[in-house]
Every structure is written in structure tokens, then in C-alpha cells.
């Protein structure tokens, strides 16, 4: 089965991305983080520093509710 993953949030702070991931997973929502960060340097030049938080399309609505609190 081919699952479709969608972006529910974008952040430039890796700690914030991990916190959102943890929050969603504690609510039973599988999460994938996709980062454009290059190397070990903390570059935040446009899209180079962003981290996308992705969930399955079927979980998007509940993920948005959980993330908003």
C-alpha cells in the first residue's frame, strides 16, 4: 500500500521539530521529519535550514488539531 505523506508544519529550529514530532507521536500519529539542513553548520539560509514535519494524509486533520493544542 502506497501511503501519501503531507507537510503539516515547517520550522527552522530542529529542537522545535523534535518537540512537535514527540507531541504528535504521543497522540498516536506517525511522523517523518525531512530536513534541508546541510552538514553540521547551523545554516538557516532560506530553505537550507528548514525542517518539514510530515504525517500521513489520513492523519493530517488530527495532527493539526494536536499541534494547535
HTML snippet that shows the backbone in 3Dmol.js (N, CA, C, O; Angstrom):
<script src="https://3Dmol.org/build/3Dmol-min.js"></script>
<div id="view" style="width:600px;height:400px;position:relative"></div>
<script>
const pdb = `
ATOM      1  N   UNK A   1       0.844  -1.184   0.000  1.00  0.00           N
ATOM      2  CA  UNK A   1       0.000   0.000   0.000  1.00  0.00           C
ATOM      3  C   UNK A   1       0.889   1.248   0.000  1.00  0.00           C
ATOM      4  O   UNK A   1       1.837   1.348   0.779  1.00  0.00           O
ATOM      5  N   UNK A   2       0.570   2.185  -0.878  1.00  0.00           N
ATOM      6  CA  UNK A   2       1.338   3.410  -1.014  1.00  0.00           C
ATOM      7  C   UNK A   2       0.719   4.496  -0.144  1.00  0.00           C
ATOM      8  O   UNK A   2      -0.394   4.946  -0.414  1.00  0.00           O
ATOM      9  N   UNK A   3       1.437   4.922   0.904  1.00  0.00           N
ATOM     10  CA  UNK A   3       0.925   5.970   1.780  1.00  0.00           C
ATOM     11  C   UNK A   3       1.381   7.327   1.272  1.00  0.00           C
ATOM     12  O   UNK A   3       2.523   7.486   0.840  1.00  0.00           O
ATOM     13  N   UNK A   4       0.501   8.286   1.325  1.00  0.00           N
ATOM     14  CA  UNK A   4       0.811   9.654   0.918  1.00  0.00           C
ATOM     15  C   UNK A   4       1.130  10.454   2.186  1.00  0.00           C
ATOM     16  O   UNK A   4       0.333  10.477   3.123  1.00  0.00           O
ATOM     17  N   UNK A   5       2.295  11.108   2.212  1.00  0.00           N
ATOM     18  CA  UNK A   5       2.706  11.928   3.345  1.00  0.00           C
ATOM     19  C   UNK A   5       2.573  13.398   2.964  1.00  0.00           C
ATOM     20  O   UNK A   5       2.919  13.791   1.850  1.00  0.00           O
ATOM     21  N   UNK A   6       2.067  14.214   3.901  1.00  0.00           N
ATOM     22  CA  UNK A   6       1.846  15.635   3.646  1.00  0.00           C
ATOM     23  C   UNK A   6       2.522  16.469   4.739  1.00  0.00           C
ATOM     24  O   UNK A   6       2.678  16.019   5.874  1.00  0.00           O
ATOM     25  N   UNK A   7       2.910  17.669   4.382  1.00  0.00           N
ATOM     26  CA  UNK A   7       3.547  18.590   5.328  1.00  0.00           C
ATOM     27  C   UNK A   7       2.470  19.273   6.165  1.00  0.00           C
ATOM     28  O   UNK A   7       1.526  19.853   5.629  1.00  0.00           O
ATOM     29  N   UNK A   8       2.626  19.197   7.494  1.00  0.00           N
ATOM     30  CA  UNK A   8       1.685  19.890   8.373  1.00  0.00           C
ATOM     31  C   UNK A   8       2.316  21.102   9.054  1.00  0.00           C
ATOM     32  O   UNK A   8       1.616  21.963   9.589  1.00  0.00           O
ATOM     33  N   UNK A   9       3.650  21.158   9.025  1.00  0.00           N
ATOM     34  CA  UNK A   9       4.334  22.291   9.644  1.00  0.00           C
ATOM     35  C   UNK A   9       5.760  22.366   9.115  1.00  0.00           C
ATOM     36  O   UNK A   9       6.333  21.366   8.682  1.00  0.00           O
ATOM     37  N   UNK A  10       6.323  23.575   9.158  1.00  0.00           N
ATOM     38  CA  UNK A  10       7.717  23.795   8.773  1.00  0.00           C
ATOM     39  C   UNK A  10       8.348  24.667   9.853  1.00  0.00           C
ATOM     40  O   UNK A  10       7.753  25.651  10.292  1.00  0.00           O
ATOM     41  N   UNK A  11       9.556  24.299  10.276  1.00  0.00           N
ATOM     42  CA  UNK A  11      10.264  25.082  11.281  1.00  0.00           C
ATOM     43  C   UNK A  11      11.740  25.178  10.903  1.00  0.00           C
ATOM     44  O   UNK A  11      12.256  24.353  10.150  1.00  0.00           O
ATOM     45  N   UNK A  12      12.401  26.187  11.431  1.00  0.00           N
ATOM     46  CA  UNK A  12      13.838  26.346  11.220  1.00  0.00           C
ATOM     47  C   UNK A  12      14.615  25.957  12.468  1.00  0.00           C
ATOM     48  O   UNK A  12      15.838  26.088  12.510  1.00  0.00           O
ATOM     49  N   UNK A  13      13.905  25.477  13.488  1.00  0.00           N
ATOM     50  CA  UNK A  13      14.518  25.083  14.754  1.00  0.00           C
ATOM     51  C   UNK A  13      14.403  23.564  14.910  1.00  0.00           C
ATOM     52  O   UNK A  13      13.298  23.049  15.080  1.00  0.00           O
ATOM     53  N   UNK A  14      15.528  22.838  14.854  1.00  0.00           N
ATOM     54  CA  UNK A  14      15.460  21.376  14.945  1.00  0.00           C
ATOM     55  C   UNK A  14      14.870  20.888  16.267  1.00  0.00           C
ATOM     56  O   UNK A  14      14.220  19.843  16.302  1.00  0.00           O
ATOM     57  N   UNK A  15      15.086  21.624  17.345  1.00  0.00           N
ATOM     58  CA  UNK A  15      14.511  21.235  18.635  1.00  0.00           C
ATOM     59  C   UNK A  15      12.989  21.350  18.590  1.00  0.00           C
ATOM     60  O   UNK A  15      12.280  20.481  19.097  1.00  0.00           O
ATOM     61  N   UNK A  16      12.498  22.417  17.987  1.00  0.00           N
ATOM     62  CA  UNK A  16      11.053  22.587  17.843  1.00  0.00           C
ATOM     63  C   UNK A  16      10.462  21.452  17.003  1.00  0.00           C
ATOM     64  O   UNK A  16       9.387  20.942  17.319  1.00  0.00           O
ATOM     65  N   UNK A  17      11.150  21.062  15.946  1.00  0.00           N
ATOM     66  CA  UNK A  17      10.685  19.963  15.095  1.00  0.00           C
ATOM     67  C   UNK A  17      10.577  18.674  15.904  1.00  0.00           C
ATOM     68  O   UNK A  17       9.595  17.942  15.781  1.00  0.00           O
ATOM     69  N   UNK A  18      11.577  18.398  16.724  1.00  0.00           N
ATOM     70  CA  UNK A  18      11.560  17.184  17.551  1.00  0.00           C
ATOM     71  C   UNK A  18      10.436  17.236  18.587  1.00  0.00           C
ATOM     72  O   UNK A  18       9.816  16.216  18.885  1.00  0.00           O
ATOM     73  N   UNK A  19      10.177  18.425  19.133  1.00  0.00           N
ATOM     74  CA  UNK A  19       9.097  18.568  20.114  1.00  0.00           C
ATOM     75  C   UNK A  19       7.738  18.327  19.463  1.00  0.00           C
ATOM     76  O   UNK A  19       6.886  17.651  20.039  1.00  0.00           O
ATOM     77  N   UNK A  20       7.531  18.871  18.276  1.00  0.00           N
ATOM     78  CA  UNK A  20       6.270  18.656  17.553  1.00  0.00           C
ATOM     79  C   UNK A  20       6.123  17.187  17.210  1.00  0.00           C
ATOM     80  O   UNK A  20       5.040  16.620  17.359  1.00  0.00           O
ATOM     81  N   UNK A  21       7.202  16.562  16.750  1.00  0.00           N
ATOM     82  CA  UNK A  21       7.182  15.131  16.425  1.00  0.00           C
ATOM     83  C   UNK A  21       6.778  14.309  17.644  1.00  0.00           C
ATOM     84  O   UNK A  21       5.924  13.426  17.552  1.00  0.00           O
ATOM     85  N   UNK A  22       7.390  14.600  18.773  1.00  0.00           N
ATOM     86  CA  UNK A  22       7.092  13.879  20.012  1.00  0.00           C
ATOM     87  C   UNK A  22       5.632  14.054  20.420  1.00  0.00           C
ATOM     88  O   UNK A  22       4.973  13.094  20.820  1.00  0.00           O
ATOM     89  N   UNK A  23       5.137  15.269  20.317  1.00  0.00           N
ATOM     90  CA  UNK A  23       3.748  15.559  20.661  1.00  0.00           C
ATOM     91  C   UNK A  23       2.786  14.765  19.774  1.00  0.00           C
ATOM     92  O   UNK A  23       1.837  14.157  20.268  1.00  0.00           O
ATOM     93  N   UNK A  24       3.034  14.775  18.481  1.00  0.00           N
ATOM     94  CA  UNK A  24       2.166  14.054  17.550  1.00  0.00           C
ATOM     95  C   UNK A  24       2.236  12.551  17.771  1.00  0.00           C
ATOM     96  O   UNK A  24       1.209  11.872  17.763  1.00  0.00           O
ATOM     97  N   UNK A  25       3.440  12.030  17.969  1.00  0.00           N
ATOM     98  CA  UNK A  25       3.585  10.590  18.182  1.00  0.00           C
ATOM     99  C   UNK A  25       2.919  10.152  19.483  1.00  0.00           C
ATOM    100  O   UNK A  25       2.396   9.041  19.564  1.00  0.00           O
ATOM    101  N   UNK A  26       2.932  11.015  20.505  1.00  0.00           N
ATOM    102  CA  UNK A  26       2.259  10.668  21.759  1.00  0.00           C
ATOM    103  C   UNK A  26       0.745  10.624  21.569  1.00  0.00           C
ATOM    104  O   UNK A  26       0.031  10.009  22.361  1.00  0.00           O
ATOM    105  N   UNK A  27       0.259  11.282  20.513  1.00  0.00           N
ATOM    106  CA  UNK A  27      -1.163  11.232  20.168  1.00  0.00           C
ATOM    107  C   UNK A  27      -1.478  10.123  19.176  1.00  0.00           C
ATOM    108  O   UNK A  27      -2.602  10.026  18.683  1.00  0.00           O
ATOM    109  N   UNK A  28      -0.486   9.284  18.883  1.00  0.00           N
ATOM    110  CA  UNK A  28      -0.712   8.143  18.004  1.00  0.00           C
ATOM    111  C   UNK A  28      -0.551   8.439  16.522  1.00  0.00           C
ATOM    112  O   UNK A  28      -0.969   7.641  15.683  1.00  0.00           O
ATOM    113  N   UNK A  29       0.051   9.575  16.189  1.00  0.00           N
ATOM    114  CA  UNK A  29       0.212   9.962  14.783  1.00  0.00           C
ATOM    115  C   UNK A  29       1.660   9.716  14.349  1.00  0.00           C
ATOM    116  O   UNK A  29       2.573  10.334  14.896  1.00  0.00           O
ATOM    117  N   UNK A  30       1.887   8.823  13.375  1.00  0.00           N
ATOM    118  CA  UNK A  30       3.248   8.614  12.865  1.00  0.00           C
ATOM    119  C   UNK A  30       3.759   9.887  12.180  1.00  0.00           C
ATOM    120  O   UNK A  30       3.011  10.573  11.483  1.00  0.00           O
ATOM    121  N   UNK A  31       5.044  10.190  12.389  1.00  0.00           N
ATOM    122  CA  UNK A  31       5.631  11.432  11.884  1.00  0.00           C
ATOM    123  C   UNK A  31       6.970  11.144  11.200  1.00  0.00           C
ATOM    124  O   UNK A  31       7.725  10.266  11.618  1.00  0.00           O
ATOM    125  N   UNK A  32       7.239  11.900  10.147  1.00  0.00           N
ATOM    126  CA  UNK A  32       8.533  11.879   9.482  1.00  0.00           C
ATOM    127  C   UNK A  32       9.041  13.315   9.442  1.00  0.00           C
ATOM    128  O   UNK A  32       8.308  14.230   9.069  1.00  0.00           O
ATOM    129  N   UNK A  33      10.298  13.505   9.828  1.00  0.00           N
ATOM    130  CA  UNK A  33      10.925  14.819   9.718  1.00  0.00           C
ATOM    131  C   UNK A  33      11.814  14.807   8.483  1.00  0.00           C
ATOM    132  O   UNK A  33      12.596  13.879   8.279  1.00  0.00           O
ATOM    133  N   UNK A  34      11.689  15.842   7.662  1.00  0.00           N
ATOM    134  CA  UNK A  34      12.514  15.964   6.459  1.00  0.00           C
ATOM    135  C   UNK A  34      13.249  17.296   6.551  1.00  0.00           C
ATOM    136  O   UNK A  34      12.639  18.365   6.546  1.00  0.00           O
ATOM    137  N   UNK A  35      14.572  17.205   6.635  1.00  0.00           N
ATOM    138  CA  UNK A  35      15.379  18.394   6.836  1.00  0.00           C
ATOM    139  C   UNK A  35      16.185  18.733   5.594  1.00  0.00           C
ATOM    140  O   UNK A  35      16.672  17.848   4.891  1.00  0.00           O
ATOM    141  N   UNK A  36      16.316  20.013   5.338  1.00  0.00           N
ATOM    142  CA  UNK A  36      17.149  20.507   4.242  1.00  0.00           C
ATOM    143  C   UNK A  36      18.491  20.986   4.762  1.00  0.00           C
ATOM    144  O   UNK A  36      19.303  21.522   4.007  1.00  0.00           O
ATOM    145  N   UNK A  37      18.721  20.790   6.053  1.00  0.00           N
ATOM    146  CA  UNK A  37      19.959  21.247   6.691  1.00  0.00           C
ATOM    147  C   UNK A  37      21.143  20.539   6.042  1.00  0.00           C
ATOM    148  O   UNK A  37      21.094  19.337   5.782  1.00  0.00           O
ATOM    149  N   UNK A  38      22.199  21.290   5.785  1.00  0.00           N
ATOM    150  CA  UNK A  38      23.374  20.748   5.129  1.00  0.00           C
ATOM    151  C   UNK A  38      24.527  20.719   6.124  1.00  0.00           C
ATOM    152  O   UNK A  38      24.892  21.755   6.681  1.00  0.00           O
ATOM    153  N   UNK A  39      25.096  19.557   6.350  1.00  0.00           N
ATOM    154  CA  UNK A  39      26.258  19.429   7.221  1.00  0.00           C
ATOM    155  C   UNK A  39      25.954  19.726   8.672  1.00  0.00           C
ATOM    156  O   UNK A  39      24.803  19.687   9.107  1.00  0.00           O
ATOM    157  N   UNK A  40      27.003  20.023   9.409  1.00  0.00           N
ATOM    158  CA  UNK A  40      26.870  20.252  10.849  1.00  0.00           C
ATOM    159  C   UNK A  40      26.713  21.725  11.204  1.00  0.00           C
ATOM    160  O   UNK A  40      26.534  22.073  12.370  1.00  0.00           O
ATOM    161  N   UNK A  41      26.781  22.578  10.204  1.00  0.00           N
ATOM    162  CA  UNK A  41      26.725  24.012  10.454  1.00  0.00           C
ATOM    163  C   UNK A  41      25.278  24.495  10.553  1.00  0.00           C
ATOM    164  O   UNK A  41      24.428  24.076   9.767  1.00  0.00           O
ATOM    165  N   UNK A  42      25.000  25.369  11.507  1.00  0.00           N
ATOM    166  CA  UNK A  42      23.624  25.844  11.714  1.00  0.00           C
ATOM    167  C   UNK A  42      23.215  26.916  10.698  1.00  0.00           C
ATOM    168  O   UNK A  42      22.979  28.069  11.061  1.00  0.00           O
ATOM    169  N   UNK A  43      23.136  26.528   9.438  1.00  0.00           N
ATOM    170  CA  UNK A  43      22.761  27.474   8.391  1.00  0.00           C
ATOM    171  C   UNK A  43      21.245  27.552   8.270  1.00  0.00           C
ATOM    172  O   UNK A  43      20.567  26.527   8.192  1.00  0.00           O
ATOM    173  N   UNK A  44      20.728  28.745   8.255  1.00  0.00           N
ATOM    174  CA  UNK A  44      19.304  28.958   8.057  1.00  0.00           C
ATOM    175  C   UNK A  44      19.093  29.942   6.920  1.00  0.00           C
ATOM    176  O   UNK A  44      18.463  30.985   7.093  1.00  0.00           O
ATOM    177  N   UNK A  45      19.625  29.598   5.757  1.00  0.00           N
ATOM    178  CA  UNK A  45      19.513  30.458   4.589  1.00  0.00           C
ATOM    179  C   UNK A  45      18.370  29.944   3.734  1.00  0.00           C
ATOM    180  O   UNK A  45      18.501  28.940   3.034  1.00  0.00           O
ATOM    181  N   UNK A  46      17.265  30.635   3.799  1.00  0.00           N
ATOM    182  CA  UNK A  46      16.049  30.236   3.095  1.00  0.00           C
ATOM    183  C   UNK A  46      15.729  28.782   3.404  1.00  0.00           C
ATOM    184  O   UNK A  46      15.646  28.413   4.575  1.00  0.00           O
ATOM    185  N   UNK A  47      15.550  27.957   2.400  1.00  0.00           N
ATOM    186  CA  UNK A  47      15.129  26.574   2.609  1.00  0.00           C
ATOM    187  C   UNK A  47      16.227  25.660   3.145  1.00  0.00           C
ATOM    188  O   UNK A  47      15.945  24.522   3.520  1.00  0.00           O
ATOM    189  N   UNK A  48      17.474  26.134   3.190  1.00  0.00           N
ATOM    190  CA  UNK A  48      18.573  25.272   3.635  1.00  0.00           C
ATOM    191  C   UNK A  48      18.454  24.855   5.094  1.00  0.00           C
ATOM    192  O   UNK A  48      18.980  23.807   5.469  1.00  0.00           O
ATOM    193  N   UNK A  49      17.788  25.631   5.915  1.00  0.00           N
ATOM    194  CA  UNK A  49      17.719  25.329   7.334  1.00  0.00           C
ATOM    195  C   UNK A  49      16.377  24.817   7.802  1.00  0.00           C
ATOM    196  O   UNK A  49      16.174  24.620   9.001  1.00  0.00           O
ATOM    197  N   UNK A  50      15.461  24.598   6.884  1.00  0.00           N
ATOM    198  CA  UNK A  50      14.116  24.234   7.331  1.00  0.00           C
ATOM    199  C   UNK A  50      13.964  22.733   7.555  1.00  0.00           C
ATOM    200  O   UNK A  50      14.643  21.913   6.938  1.00  0.00           O
ATOM    201  N   UNK A  51      13.055  22.410   8.454  1.00  0.00           N
ATOM    202  CA  UNK A  51      12.662  21.028   8.707  1.00  0.00           C
ATOM    203  C   UNK A  51      11.161  20.943   8.508  1.00  0.00           C
ATOM    204  O   UNK A  51      10.401  21.695   9.118  1.00  0.00           O
ATOM    205  N   UNK A  52      10.738  20.025   7.655  1.00  0.00           N
ATOM    206  CA  UNK A  52       9.314  19.801   7.416  1.00  0.00           C
ATOM    207  C   UNK A  52       8.837  18.668   8.309  1.00  0.00           C
ATOM    208  O   UNK A  52       9.523  17.658   8.467  1.00  0.00           O
ATOM    209  N   UNK A  53       7.653  18.841   8.893  1.00  0.00           N
ATOM    210  CA  UNK A  53       7.012  17.808   9.689  1.00  0.00           C
ATOM    211  C   UNK A  53       5.923  17.204   8.812  1.00  0.00           C
ATOM    212  O   UNK A  53       4.977  17.885   8.415  1.00  0.00           O
ATOM    213  N   UNK A  54       6.070  15.919   8.517  1.00  0.00           N
ATOM    214  CA  UNK A  54       5.125  15.238   7.628  1.00  0.00           C
ATOM    215  C   UNK A  54       4.351  14.166   8.377  1.00  0.00           C
ATOM    216  O   UNK A  54       4.888  13.488   9.253  1.00  0.00           O
ATOM    217  N   UNK A  55       3.077  14.023   8.018  1.00  0.00           N
ATOM    218  CA  UNK A  55       2.225  12.954   8.536  1.00  0.00           C
ATOM    219  C   UNK A  55       1.516  12.310   7.353  1.00  0.00           C
ATOM    220  O   UNK A  55       1.481  12.862   6.254  1.00  0.00           O
ATOM    221  N   UNK A  56       0.955  11.138   7.598  1.00  0.00           N
ATOM    222  CA  UNK A  56       0.162  10.507   6.541  1.00  0.00           C
ATOM    223  C   UNK A  56      -1.037  11.393   6.239  1.00  0.00           C
ATOM    224  O   UNK A  56      -1.594  12.033   7.131  1.00  0.00           O
ATOM    225  N   UNK A  57      -1.421  11.422   4.989  1.00  0.00           N
ATOM    226  CA  UNK A  57      -2.535  12.278   4.574  1.00  0.00           C
ATOM    227  C   UNK A  57      -3.788  12.015   5.403  1.00  0.00           C
ATOM    228  O   UNK A  57      -4.524  12.943   5.740  1.00  0.00           O
ATOM    229  N   UNK A  58      -4.023  10.762   5.727  1.00  0.00           N
ATOM    230  CA  UNK A  58      -5.211  10.400   6.508  1.00  0.00           C
ATOM    231  C   UNK A  58      -5.152  10.924   7.942  1.00  0.00           C
ATOM    232  O   UNK A  58      -6.185  11.013   8.605  1.00  0.00           O
ATOM    233  N   UNK A  59      -3.953  11.275   8.433  1.00  0.00           N
ATOM    234  CA  UNK A  59      -3.785  11.783   9.797  1.00  0.00           C
ATOM    235  C   UNK A  59      -3.663  13.304   9.859  1.00  0.00           C
ATOM    236  O   UNK A  59      -3.515  13.865  10.945  1.00  0.00           O
ATOM    237  N   UNK A  60      -3.722  13.973   8.717  1.00  0.00           N
ATOM    238  CA  UNK A  60      -3.466  15.416   8.666  1.00  0.00           C
ATOM    239  C   UNK A  60      -4.407  16.207   9.577  1.00  0.00           C
ATOM    240  O   UNK A  60      -3.950  17.067  10.331  1.00  0.00           O
ATOM    241  N   UNK A  61      -5.672  15.940   9.523  1.00  0.00           N
ATOM    242  CA  UNK A  61      -6.635  16.714  10.312  1.00  0.00           C
ATOM    243  C   UNK A  61      -6.384  16.565  11.808  1.00  0.00           C
ATOM    244  O   UNK A  61      -6.362  17.558  12.535  1.00  0.00           O
ATOM    245  N   UNK A  62      -6.197  15.335  12.272  1.00  0.00           N
ATOM    246  CA  UNK A  62      -5.959  15.112  13.698  1.00  0.00           C
ATOM    247  C   UNK A  62      -4.595  15.696  14.115  1.00  0.00           C
ATOM    248  O   UNK A  62      -4.457  16.217  15.222  1.00  0.00           O
ATOM    249  N   UNK A  63      -3.600  15.608  13.233  1.00  0.00           N
ATOM    250  CA  UNK A  63      -2.281  16.167  13.531  1.00  0.00           C
ATOM    251  C   UNK A  63      -2.356  17.670  13.732  1.00  0.00           C
ATOM    252  O   UNK A  63      -1.726  18.211  14.641  1.00  0.00           O
ATOM    253  N   UNK A  64      -3.119  18.343  12.892  1.00  0.00           N
ATOM    254  CA  UNK A  64      -3.260  19.798  13.023  1.00  0.00           C
ATOM    255  C   UNK A  64      -3.968  20.157  14.325  1.00  0.00           C
ATOM    256  O   UNK A  64      -3.619  21.152  14.961  1.00  0.00           O
ATOM    257  N   UNK A  65      -4.960  19.360  14.731  1.00  0.00           N
ATOM    258  CA  UNK A  65      -5.655  19.610  15.997  1.00  0.00           C
ATOM    259  C   UNK A  65      -4.718  19.403  17.181  1.00  0.00           C
ATOM    260  O   UNK A  65      -4.707  20.205  18.115  1.00  0.00           O
ATOM    261  N   UNK A  66      -3.933  18.333  17.143  1.00  0.00           N
ATOM    262  CA  UNK A  66      -2.992  18.051  18.233  1.00  0.00           C
ATOM    263  C   UNK A  66      -1.950  19.152  18.331  1.00  0.00           C
ATOM    264  O   UNK A  66      -1.644  19.624  19.425  1.00  0.00           O
ATOM    265  N   UNK A  67      -1.407  19.560  17.203  1.00  0.00           N
ATOM    266  CA  UNK A  67      -0.343  20.571  17.190  1.00  0.00           C
ATOM    267  C   UNK A  67      -0.830  21.919  17.699  1.00  0.00           C
ATOM    268  O   UNK A  67      -0.058  22.663  18.302  1.00  0.00           O
ATOM    269  N   UNK A  68      -2.086  22.245  17.469  1.00  0.00           N
ATOM    270  CA  UNK A  68      -2.632  23.524  17.933  1.00  0.00           C
ATOM    271  C   UNK A  68      -2.978  23.499  19.407  1.00  0.00           C
ATOM    272  O   UNK A  68      -3.140  24.548  20.031  1.00  0.00           O
ATOM    273  N   UNK A  69      -3.094  22.284  19.976  1.00  0.00           N
ATOM    274  CA  UNK A  69      -3.358  22.146  21.410  1.00  0.00           C
ATOM    275  C   UNK A  69      -4.789  22.237  21.676  1.00  0.00           C
ATOM    276  O   UNK A  69      -5.210  22.143  22.829  1.00  0.00           O
TER     277      UNK A  69
END
`;
const viewer = $3Dmol.createViewer("view");
viewer.addModel(pdb, "pdb");
viewer.setStyle({}, {cartoon: {color: "spectrum"}});
viewer.zoomTo();
viewer.render();
</script>
